[in-house]
């Protein structure tokens, strides 16, 4: 049995635009992000979608609300689709992280699976919770098409695993804000 997943990244926030690391911080969409969500909703309006599930973080929920209004669906929240917990890095700018944690930040880009941001979670921990959520949803919606509104790293984890690629390649699958992609599950 296969479930078709339509993976939608949330629209832009002021933090995206400013280069602040969001993680599980909870900024809202900005005007550009709302317009991006409207565009994605328009692109998906003609498609049959059985369910709409979203991360419970505000930027994802707001994106999902726009989709729900256009698609005539109810949004179901799934906290396991949250972005990675970046711990002490959340809310900081890249240069602040570079100054305070130069070795860890360099590793984050060179070997991301080996890094835990201070007081945060690893990519392996992120992948475990996201993939458990997707497995549960795929069982619940077997042989159906479901839309998941989430964040860059959870979506990259799902795409990487659906393609049978190593988790270390996830950065190659990070979508832009409000972009969407379809994959079949199970992997």
Residue, then its C-alpha position, 0 to 999 in steps of 0.5 A: x500500500x502506498x500513500x501519496x504525500x504532497x509536501x509543502x513548506x511553510x511560507x516566508x517569515x520575517x526571520x527567513x527574510x532576515x536570516x535568523x535561525x528559526x528551529x522551533x521558535x514560532x514567528x508568523x508568516x509575513x506578507x510575502x509568506x501569505x502570498x506564497x501560501x495563496x500561490x501554493x493553494x492555487x496550484x493545488x486547488x485542482x488536485x484531489x487531496x484527502x487530508x491536510x496535516x500540518x506542523x503545529x508551529x504558527x508559520x506552518x499552521x498559517x500556511x495550512x489555513x490558507x490551503x484549507x480555505x481553498x481546498x475545503x479541508x480541515x487542518x489536522x495538527x501533528x507536532x512531530x512534523x515540527x522543525x528541528x529544535x535548534x536549542x541555543x541557536x534559535x532566534x540567532x543570526x548566522x554570524x552570531x552562531x559563527x562567533x559563539x560556536x565556530x566549530x559546531x557551526x562548521x560541522x553543521x555544514x560539513x557533517x550535519x549528522x554529527x552535530x547537536x546544537x547546544x540544548x537542541x536535537x540532532x538530525x537523527x532525532x529529528x528524522x526519527x520523530x518525523x518518519x514515525x509521524x509519516x509512517x503513522x499517517x501513511x497507515x491512517x491514510x493508506x492509498x490516499x493523497x495527503x498534504x503535509x505542511x511542514x518545514x525545510x528539514x522535516x521535508x528534506x528528511x521525508x524526500x531523502x528517505x522516500x528516494x532511498x538516499x542516505x540521510x546525509x544528503x538531506x540538504x540537497x532536498x531542502x525546498x524553498x518557502x511555500x514550494x511543494x513536492x509529491x512523493x510516494x510512501x512507504x519508502 
